[in-house]
Amino acid sequence: MVTYIDGVPQFTLDTYIPQLFDIDHIDVLKGPQGTLYGRNAMGGVINIFTRQPDDQTHVSFELSSGNYGLERYSLNFSAPLVKGKLWLGAAVLYEASDGYYINGFQTTAIFDRQHRTADNFLSEIPV
């Protein structure tokens, strides 16, 4: 199975982006797709399409929490700089969790605590 993001293949975990902002839609093609996508698509294809810029301002904010002290905050913003010609988009994500493993000696989960940030800044000119 191969994953494409906006038409770009993501062959390994080193190039795969686990945090995606502004997803428009996802297509899942089952079975061999070698005719259209080459030999790496023998198990199928996952096509992820992000939202294309338009002439309206979009703002979204997300707060999430979960098990093991999970906290997740994200902010997405996009707006036209020059209507129909130039757009700007920005997205920021912060995620933290206390961890899953307990240190039996100290009964703490300090060594497994995680803090992650991700950001995406984009300006786009149509071709």
ZATOR-784089 format. One record per residue: x, y, z of N, C-alpha, C, O in turn; residue number from 1. Coordinates in Angstrom, 1 decimal, always signed. Layout:
<recs>
REC    n_u    n_v    n_w   ca_u   ca_v   ca_w    c_u    c_v    c_w    o_u    o_v    o_w  nr
REC      X      Y      Z      X      Y      Z      X      Y      Z      X      Y      Z NUM
...
</recs>
This chain:
<recs>
REC    n_u    n_v    n_w   ca_u   ca_v   ca_w    c_u    c_v    c_w    o_u    o_v    o_w  nr
REC   +0.9   -1.2   +0.0   +0.0   +0.0   +0.0   +0.9   +1.2   +0.0   +1.9   +1.3   +0.7   1
REC   +0.6   +2.2   -0.8   +1.3   +3.4   -0.9   +0.4   +4.6   -0.6   -0.8   +4.6   -0.9   2
REC   +0.9   +5.6   +0.0   +0.2   +6.8   +0.4   +0.6   +8.0   -0.4   +1.8   +8.2   -0.6   3
REC   -0.3   +8.7   -1.0   +0.0  +10.0   -1.8   -0.7  +11.1   -1.0   -1.8  +11.0   -0.6   4
REC   +0.1  +12.2   -0.9   -0.4  +13.4   -0.3   -0.3  +14.5   -1.4   +0.8  +14.9   -1.8   5
REC   -1.5  +15.0   -1.9   -1.6  +16.0   -3.0   -0.7  +15.5   -4.2   +0.0  +16.3   -4.8   6
REC   -0.8  +14.2   -4.5   -0.1  +13.7   -5.7   +1.4  +13.3   -5.5   +2.0  +12.9   -6.4   7
REC   +1.9  +13.5   -4.3   +3.3  +13.2   -4.0   +3.4  +11.9   -3.2   +2.8  +11.8   -2.1   8
REC   +4.1  +10.9   -3.7   +4.1   +9.6   -3.0   +4.9   +9.7   -1.7   +6.0  +10.4   -1.6   9
REC   +4.5   +9.0   -0.6   +5.1   +9.0   +0.7   +5.6   +7.5   +0.9   +4.8   +6.7   +1.4  10
REC   +6.8   +7.2   +0.5   +7.3   +5.8   +0.4   +7.7   +5.3   +1.7   +7.6   +4.1   +2.0  11
REC   +8.3   +6.1   +2.6   +8.8   +5.6   +3.9   +8.3   +6.4   +5.0   +7.8   +7.5   +4.8  12
REC   +8.5   +6.0   +6.2   +8.1   +6.7   +7.4   +8.9   +8.0   +7.6   +8.4   +8.9   +8.2  13
REC  +10.1   +8.1   +6.9  +10.9   +9.3   +7.0  +10.2  +10.4   +6.3  +10.4  +11.6   +6.6  14
REC   +9.5  +10.1   +5.2   +8.9  +11.2   +4.4   +7.4  +11.3   +4.7   +6.8  +12.2   +4.2  15
REC   +6.8  +10.4   +5.4   +5.4  +10.4   +5.7   +5.1  +11.5   +6.8   +5.8  +11.5   +7.8  16
REC   +4.1  +12.3   +6.6   +3.8  +13.4   +7.5   +2.6  +13.0   +8.4   +1.5  +12.9   +7.9  17
REC   +2.8  +12.6   +9.6   +1.6  +12.1  +10.4   +0.6  +13.1  +10.8   -0.5  +12.8  +11.1  18
REC   +1.0  +14.4  +10.9   +0.1  +15.5  +11.3   -0.2  +16.3  +10.0   +0.7  +17.0   +9.5  19
REC   -1.4  +16.2   +9.5   -1.8  +16.9   +8.3   -2.9  +17.9   +8.7   -3.8  +17.7   +9.5  20
REC   -2.8  +19.1   +8.1   -3.8  +20.2   +8.4   -4.6  +20.4   +7.2   -4.2  +20.3   +6.0  21
REC   -5.9  +20.8   +7.4   -6.8  +21.1   +6.3   -7.0  +20.0   +5.3   -6.8  +20.3   +4.1  22
REC   -7.4  +18.8   +5.7   -7.6  +17.7   +4.8   -9.0  +18.0   +4.1  -10.0  +18.2   +4.8  23
REC   -9.0  +17.9   +2.8  -10.3  +18.1   +2.0  -11.0  +16.8   +1.9  -12.2  +16.7   +2.3  24
REC  -10.3  +15.8   +1.4  -10.9  +14.4   +1.3   -9.8  +13.4   +1.2   -8.6  +13.7   +0.8  25
REC  -10.2  +12.1   +1.4   -9.3  +11.0   +1.3   -9.9   +9.9   +0.4  -11.1   +9.6   +0.6  26
REC   -9.2   +9.4   -0.6   -9.6   +8.3   -1.5   -8.8   +7.1   -1.1   -7.6   +7.2   -1.0  27
REC   -9.5   +6.0   -1.0   -8.8   +4.7   -0.7   -9.1   +3.8   -1.9  -10.3   +3.5   -2.2  28
REC   -8.1   +3.4   -2.7   -8.2   +2.5   -3.8   -7.7   +1.1   -3.4   -6.6   +0.9   -3.2  29
REC   -8.6   +0.1   -3.4   -8.3   -1.2   -3.0   -7.7   -2.0   -4.2   -7.9   -1.7   -5.3  30
REC   -6.9   -3.0   -3.8   -6.3   -3.9   -4.8   -5.2   -3.3   -5.5   -4.8   -2.1   -5.3  31
REC   -4.6   -4.1   -6.5   -3.4   -3.6   -7.2   -3.8   -2.3   -8.0   -4.8   -2.3   -8.8  32
REC   -3.0   -1.3   -7.9   -3.2   -0.1   -8.7   -1.9   +0.3   -9.5   -1.6   +1.5   -9.7  33
REC   -1.2   -0.8   -9.9   +0.1   -0.6  -10.6   +0.0   +0.2  -11.9   +0.9   +0.9  -12.3  34
REC   -1.2   +0.1  -12.6   -1.4   +0.8  -13.9   -1.3   +2.3  -13.7   -0.6   +2.9  -14.6  35
REC   -1.9   +2.8  -12.7   -1.9   +4.3  -12.5   -0.8   +4.8  -11.6   -0.3   +5.9  -11.8  36
REC   -0.4   +3.9  -10.6   +0.5   +4.4   -9.6   +1.9   +3.7   -9.5   +2.7   +4.0   -8.6  37
REC   +2.1   +2.7  -10.4   +3.4   +2.1  -10.4   +3.5   +0.8   -9.5   +2.5   +0.5   -8.9  38
REC   +4.6   +0.2   -9.5   +4.8   -1.1   -8.9   +4.6   -1.1   -7.4   +4.4   -2.1   -6.8  39
REC   +4.8   +0.1   -6.7   +4.7   +0.1   -5.3   +3.2   +0.1   -4.8   +3.0   +0.1   -3.6  40
REC   +2.3   +0.1   -5.7   +0.9   +0.2   -5.3   +0.2   -1.2   -5.4   -1.0   -1.2   -5.8  41
REC   +0.9   -2.2   -5.2   +0.3   -3.6   -5.3   -0.8   -3.8   -4.3   -1.7   -4.6   -4.6  42
REC   -0.7   -3.2   -3.1   -1.7   -3.4   -2.1   -2.8   -2.4   -2.1   -3.7   -2.5   -1.3  43
REC   -2.7   -1.4   -3.0   -3.7   -0.3   -3.0   -3.1   +1.0   -2.8   -1.8   +1.1   -2.6  44
REC   -3.9   +2.0   -2.8   -3.4   +3.4   -2.7   -4.3   +4.2   -1.7   -5.5   +4.0   -1.8  45
REC   -3.7   +5.0   -0.9   -4.4   +6.0   -0.1   -4.1   +7.4   -0.6   -2.9   +7.8   -0.5  46
REC   -5.0   +8.1   -1.2   -4.8   +9.4   -1.7   -5.4  +10.4   -0.7   -6.6  +10.4   -0.4  47
REC   -4.5  +11.3   -0.2   -5.0  +12.3   +0.8   -4.9  +13.7   +0.0   -3.8  +14.0   -0.5  48
REC   -6.0  +14.4   +0.0   -6.0  +15.7   -0.7   -6.3  +16.8   +0.4   -7.2  +16.7   +1.1  49
REC   -5.4  +17.8   +0.4   -5.6  +18.9   +1.3   -6.4  +20.0   +0.6   -6.6  +20.0   -0.6  50
REC   -7.0  +20.8   +1.5   -7.9  +21.9   +1.0   -7.1  +22.9   +0.2   -6.1  +23.4   +0.6  51
REC   -7.6  +23.2   -1.0   -7.0  +24.2   -1.9   -7.4  +25.6   -1.4   -8.5  +25.8   -0.9  52
REC   -6.5  +26.6   -1.6   -6.8  +28.0   -1.2   -8.0  +28.6   -2.0   -8.2  +28.2   -3.1  53
REC   -8.7  +29.4   -1.3   -9.8  +30.2   -2.0   -9.7  +31.6   -1.4   -8.8  +32.0   -0.7  54
REC  -10.7  +32.4   -1.9  -10.7  +33.8   -1.6  -11.4  +34.2   -0.3  -11.9  +35.3   -0.1  55
REC  -11.6  +33.2   +0.6  -12.2  +33.5   +1.9  -11.2  +33.2   +3.0  -10.3  +32.4   +2.9  56
REC  -11.4  +33.9   +4.1  -10.5  +33.7   +5.3  -11.1  +32.5   +6.1  -12.3  +32.5   +6.4  57
REC  -10.2  +31.6   +6.5  -10.6  +30.4   +7.3   -9.8  +30.4   +8.6   -8.5  +30.5   +8.5  58
REC  -10.4  +30.2   +9.7   -9.7  +30.0  +11.0  -10.4  +28.9  +11.7  -11.6  +28.8  +11.8  59
REC   -9.5  +28.0  +12.3  -10.1  +26.9  +13.1   -9.1  +26.7  +14.3   -7.9  +26.8  +14.1  60
REC   -9.7  +26.3  +15.4   -9.0  +26.0  +16.6   -9.5  +24.7  +17.2  -10.7  +24.5  +17.3  61
REC   -8.6  +23.9  +17.7   -9.0  +22.6  +18.3   -8.3  +22.4  +19.6   -7.1  +22.7  +19.8  62
REC   -9.1  +21.9  +20.6   -8.6  +21.5  +21.9   -9.0  +20.1  +22.1  -10.2  +19.8  +22.0  63
REC   -8.0  +19.2  +22.5   -8.3  +17.8  +22.7   -7.6  +17.4  +24.0   -6.6  +17.9  +24.3  64
REC   -8.2  +16.4  +24.6   -7.6  +15.7  +25.8   -7.9  +14.3  +25.7   -8.9  +13.8  +25.1  65
REC   -7.1  +13.5  +26.4   -7.3  +12.0  +26.4   -6.6  +11.3  +27.6   -6.2  +12.0  +28.5  66
REC   -6.5  +10.0  +27.4   -5.8   +9.2  +28.4   -4.3   +9.6  +28.6   -3.7  +10.2  +27.7  67
REC   -3.8   +9.3  +29.8   -2.4   +9.5  +30.1   -2.0  +10.9  +29.9   -0.8  +11.2  +29.5  68
REC   -2.9  +11.8  +30.3   -2.5  +13.3  +30.3   -2.4  +13.9  +28.9   -1.7  +14.9  +28.8  69
REC   -3.0  +13.3  +27.9   -2.9  +13.8  +26.6   -3.5  +15.2  +26.4   -4.7  +15.4  +26.8  70
REC   -2.8  +16.1  +25.9   -3.3  +17.5  +25.6   -2.9  +17.8  +24.2   -1.7  +17.5  +23.8  71
REC   -3.8  +18.3  +23.4   -3.5  +18.6  +22.0   -4.2  +20.0  +21.6   -5.4  +20.1  +21.9  72
REC   -3.4  +20.9  +21.1   -3.9  +22.2  +20.7   -3.5  +22.4  +19.2   -2.3  +22.2  +18.9  73
REC   -4.4  +22.9  +18.4   -4.0  +23.2  +17.0   -4.8  +24.4  +16.6   -5.9  +24.7  +17.0  74
REC   -4.1  +25.2  +15.8   -4.7  +26.5  +15.2   -4.4  +26.5  +13.7   -3.2  +26.3  +13.3  75
REC   -5.4  +26.7  +12.9   -5.2  +26.8  +11.4   -5.8  +28.1  +11.0   -6.8  +28.6  +11.4  76
REC   -5.0  +28.7  +10.0   -5.5  +30.0   +9.5   -5.1  +30.1   +8.0   -4.0  +29.7   +7.7  77
REC   -6.0  +30.6   +7.2   -5.7  +30.8   +5.8   -6.5  +32.0   +5.3   -7.6  +32.2   +5.7  78
REC   -5.8  +32.8   +4.5   -6.5  +34.0   +4.0   -5.8  +34.4   +2.6   -4.7  +34.1   +2.4  79
REC   -6.6  +35.1   +1.8   -6.0  +35.7   +0.6   -5.2  +36.9   +0.9   -5.7  +37.8   +1.6  80
REC   -4.0  +37.0   +0.3   -3.3  +38.3   +0.4   -3.7  +39.2   -0.8   -3.9  +40.4   -0.6  81
REC   -3.8  +38.6   -2.0   -4.3  +39.3   -3.2   -5.3  +38.3   -3.8   -5.0  +37.2   -4.2  82
REC   -6.6  +38.7   -3.7   -7.7  +37.9   -4.1   -7.4  +37.3   -5.5   -7.2  +38.0   -6.5  83
REC   -7.6  +35.9   -5.6   -7.4  +35.2   -6.8   -6.0  +35.0   -7.3   -5.7  +34.4   -8.3  84
REC   -5.0  +35.6   -6.5   -3.6  +35.5   -7.0   -2.6  +35.0   -6.0   -1.7  +34.3   -6.4  85
REC   -2.8  +35.4   -4.7   -1.8  +35.0   -3.7   -2.5  +34.7   -2.4   -3.3  +35.5   -1.9  86
REC   -2.2  +33.5   -1.8   -2.8  +33.1   -0.5   -1.7  +32.8   +0.5   -0.6  +32.5   +0.2  87
REC   -2.1  +32.9   +1.8   -1.2  +32.6   +2.9   -1.9  +31.7   +3.8   -3.1  +31.9   +4.1  88
REC   -1.2  +30.6   +4.3   -1.8  +29.7   +5.2   -0.8  +29.4   +6.3   +0.4  +29.3   +6.0  89
REC   -1.3  +29.2   +7.5   -0.4  +28.8   +8.6   -1.2  +27.9   +9.5   -2.4  +28.0   +9.8  90
REC   -0.4  +26.9  +10.1   -1.0  +25.9  +11.0   +0.0  +25.6  +12.1   +1.2  +25.4  +11.7  91
REC   -0.4  +25.5  +13.3   +0.5  +25.2  +14.4   -0.2  +24.1  +15.3   -1.4  +24.2  +15.5  92
REC   +0.6  +23.2  +15.7   +0.1  +22.1  +16.6   +1.0  +21.9  +17.8   +2.2  +21.9  +17.6  93
REC   +0.5  +21.7  +19.0   +1.2  +21.3  +20.1   +0.5  +20.1  +20.7   -0.7  +20.1  +20.9  94
REC   +1.3  +19.0  +21.1   +0.7  +17.8  +21.7   +1.7  +17.3  +22.8   +2.9  +17.3  +22.6  95
REC   +1.1  +17.0  +23.9   +1.9  +16.5  +25.0   +1.1  +15.3  +25.7   -0.1  +15.3  +25.8  96
REC   +1.9  +14.4  +26.3   +1.3  +13.3  +27.1   +2.3  +12.9  +28.1   +3.5  +13.1  +28.0  97
REC   +1.7  +12.3  +29.2   +2.5  +11.9  +30.4   +3.3  +10.6  +30.1   +4.3  +10.3  +30.8  98
REC   +2.9   +9.8  +29.1   +3.6   +8.6  +28.9   +2.8   +7.4  +29.3   +1.8   +7.5  +30.1  99
REC   +3.2   +6.2  +28.9   +2.5   +5.0  +29.1   +3.2   +4.1  +30.2   +2.5   +3.3  +30.8 100
REC   +4.5   +4.2  +30.3   +5.2   +3.3  +31.2   +5.5   +3.9  +32.5   +5.7   +5.1  +32.7 101
REC   +5.5   +3.0  +33.5   +5.7   +3.4  +34.9   +7.1   +2.9  +35.3   +7.4   +1.8  +35.1 102
REC   +7.9   +3.8  +35.9   +9.2   +3.5  +36.4   +8.9   +2.8  +37.8   +8.5   +3.5  +38.8 103
REC   +9.1   +1.5  +37.9   +8.8   +0.8  +39.1   +9.6   +1.2  +40.3   +9.2   +1.0  +41.4 104
REC  +10.8   +1.7  +40.1  +11.7   +2.2  +41.2  +11.2   +3.5  +41.8  +11.1   +3.6  +43.0 105
REC  +10.9   +4.4  +40.9  +10.4   +5.7  +41.4   +8.9   +5.9  +41.3   +8.4   +7.0  +41.7 106
REC   +8.2   +5.0  +40.7   +6.8   +5.1  +40.4   +6.4   +6.4  +39.7   +5.4   +7.0  +40.0 107
REC   +7.2   +6.8  +38.7   +6.9   +7.9  +37.8   +7.0   +7.5  +36.4   +7.5   +6.5  +36.0 108
REC   +6.4   +8.4  +35.5   +6.4   +8.1  +34.1   +7.3   +9.2  +33.4   +7.0   +9.5  +32.2 109
REC   +8.2   +9.7  +34.1   +9.0  +10.8  +33.5   +9.8  +10.5  +32.3   +9.8  +11.3  +31.3 110
REC  +10.3   +9.3  +32.2  +11.2   +8.9  +31.1  +10.4   +8.7  +29.8  +11.0   +8.6  +28.7 111
REC   +9.1   +8.6  +29.9   +8.2   +8.4  +28.7   +7.4   +9.6  +28.4   +6.5   +9.5  +27.5 112
REC   +7.6  +10.7  +29.0   +6.8  +11.9  +28.8   +7.1  +12.5  +27.4   +8.3  +12.4  +26.9 113
REC   +6.1  +12.9  +26.6   +6.3  +13.4  +25.3   +5.8  +14.8  +25.0   +4.7  +15.1  +25.6 114
REC   +6.5  +15.6  +24.3   +6.0  +16.9  +23.9   +6.4  +17.0  +22.4   +7.5  +16.8  +22.0 115
REC   +5.4  +17.4  +21.6   +5.6  +17.5  +20.1   +5.0  +18.8  +19.6   +4.0  +19.2  +20.1 116
REC   +5.7  +19.4  +18.6   +5.1  +20.5  +18.0   +5.3  +20.3  +16.5   +6.2  +19.6  +16.0 117
REC   +4.3  +20.9  +15.7   +4.4  +20.8  +14.3   +3.9  +22.1  +13.7   +3.0  +22.7  +14.3 118
REC   +4.4  +22.6  +12.6   +3.9  +23.8  +12.0   +4.0  +23.7  +10.5   +4.7  +22.9  +10.0 119
REC   +3.2  +24.5   +9.9   +3.1  +24.5   +8.4   +2.8  +25.9   +8.0   +1.7  +26.4   +8.3 120
REC   +3.7  +26.5   +7.2   +3.4  +27.8   +6.6   +3.5  +27.8   +5.1   +4.4  +27.2   +4.6 121
REC   +2.6  +28.3   +4.5   +2.4  +28.2   +3.0   +1.9  +29.4   +2.4   +1.0  +30.1   +2.8 122
REC   +2.6  +29.8   +1.3   +2.0  +30.9   +0.4   +1.9  +30.2   -1.0   +2.8  +29.5   -1.4 123
REC   +0.9  +30.5   -1.6   +0.6  +29.8   -2.9   +0.2  +30.8   -4.0   -0.6  +31.7   -3.7 124
REC   +0.8  +30.6   -5.2   +0.5  +31.4   -6.3   +0.0  +30.4   -7.4   +0.7  +29.4   -7.7 125
REC   -1.2  +30.6   -8.0   -1.7  +29.7   -9.0   -0.9  +29.7  -10.2   -0.3  +30.8  -10.6 126
REC   -0.8  +28.6  -10.9   -0.1  +28.5  -12.2   -1.0  +28.5  -13.4   -0.5  +28.5  -14.5 127
</recs>
